[in-house]
């Protein structure tokens, strides 16, 4: 099954750069989070809606591989997809691109792993707590 990708666009702000006008490496994780939450909202699964159901989705692990630096005022496109999921966990994959006049440059790629928890911070099984959300994810991203 071909995976669906969501594209989120941001611009590198001056405050996110260092003296060399290069985006600080920690910003990529924040950009991943912005892209991830917008992707989930676009899928009809806004984080607020999940919290209203008593579900939390904290980060268990995050990985970033840097290829080229982003600079102040670059327009970046962050491609985001769900690379795997189960009733308990969700993994997202990200690719950060900069458009140039003639092509896209891959600047970084990464993943983040998350676990569904209830409000007491105990593991929650998505197919039991929110079966409609689980079925939507399963139909779009397969049961990896």
C-alpha positions in Angstrom: 0.0 0.0 0.0 1.4 3.4 -1.0 1.7 5.7 1.9 0.0 9.0 2.0 2.3 12.0 2.6 1.3 15.3 4.1 3.3 18.5 3.1 3.7 21.3 5.6 5.4 24.5 4.6 7.4 26.8 7.0 9.8 29.6 6.7 13.1 29.7 8.7 12.7 32.6 11.2 15.7 34.7 12.1 15.3 33.7 15.8 15.8 30.1 14.8 19.3 30.7 13.4 22.7 31.1 14.9 25.5 33.6 14.1 26.2 31.8 10.8 22.5 32.3 9.8 22.1 28.5 9.9 19.0 27.0 11.5 19.9 25.5 14.9 19.7 21.7 14.8 17.1 21.6 17.6 14.6 23.4 15.5 14.1 20.4 13.2 12.4 18.5 16.0 10.0 21.5 16.5 9.3 21.6 12.8 8.6 17.8 12.9 6.1 18.4 15.6 4.4 21.2 13.7 4.2 19.1 10.6 3.0 16.0 12.6 0.2 17.9 14.4 -1.0 19.6 11.2 -1.0 16.2 9.4 -3.1 14.7 12.1 -5.5 17.7 12.0 -5.7 17.3 8.2 -6.6 13.6 8.7 -9.4 14.6 11.0 -7.5 13.5 14.2 -6.5 16.7 15.8 -4.5 16.4 19.0 -7.2 18.4 20.8 -9.8 15.8 19.8 -7.6 13.0 21.0 -7.1 14.8 24.3 -10.9 15.2 24.6 -11.1 11.4 24.4 -8.6 11.1 27.2 -5.7 10.1 24.9 -2.2 11.4 25.0 0.6 10.8 22.4 4.0 11.5 24.0 7.3 11.1 22.2 9.2 7.9 23.1 12.1 8.5 20.6 13.1 10.9 18.0 15.9 10.7 15.4 17.2 13.3 12.9 19.7 12.9 10.2 21.1 16.2 8.9 22.3 16.4 5.3 22.5 20.2 4.5 21.8 23.3 6.6 18.7 25.4 6.4 19.3 29.1 6.4 17.4 32.2 7.5 14.3 32.9 5.3 14.4 29.6 3.5 11.0 28.2 2.6 11.0 24.6 3.8 8.6 21.8 3.0 8.3 19.0 5.5 6.9 15.8 4.1 5.3 13.7 6.9 3.8 10.2 6.9 2.9 7.5 9.4 5.5 4.9 8.7 4.1 2.3 11.1 1.4 2.0 13.7 -0.2 -0.5 16.0 -3.0 -0.1 18.6 -0.4 1.1 21.1 2.2 3.0 19.0 2.6 5.4 16.1 5.8 6.2 14.2 6.1 9.2 11.9 8.7 9.7 9.2 9.8 13.2 8.0 11.8 14.7 5.2 12.7 18.4 5.1 13.2 20.0 1.7 14.3 23.4 0.5 13.1 24.4 -3.0 15.7 26.0 -5.2 15.0 27.4 -8.7 15.5 24.1 -10.4 15.0 21.3 -7.8 14.3 20.3 -4.2 17.2 19.7 -1.8 16.8 17.2 0.9 18.1 18.9 4.1 17.2 16.4 6.8 15.1 13.3 7.5 14.0 11.7 10.6 11.4 9.7 12.6 9.5 10.0 15.9 8.0 7.2 17.8 4.9 7.8 20.0 2.8 5.8 22.4 -0.9 6.2 23.1 -1.5 6.8 26.8 -4.6 7.6 28.9 -4.9 10.5 31.2 -3.3 8.5 34.0 -0.2 7.9 31.8 -1.1 4.2 31.4 -0.9 2.6 27.9 -4.1 2.9 25.9 -5.1 0.7 23.0 -6.4 2.9 20.2 -8.6 0.3 18.6 -10.5 0.0 21.9 -10.6 3.7 23.0 -11.1 5.3 19.5 -12.0 2.5 17.0 -13.0 4.9 14.3 -9.6 6.6 14.5 -7.8 3.3 14.4 -9.8 2.1 11.4 -9.1 5.4 9.5 -5.4 5.0 10.2 -5.5 1.3 9.2 -7.3 2.1 5.9 -4.8 4.9 5.0 -1.5 3.5 6.3 -2.0 -0.2 6.5 -1.5 -2.3 9.6 2.4 -2.2 9.7 
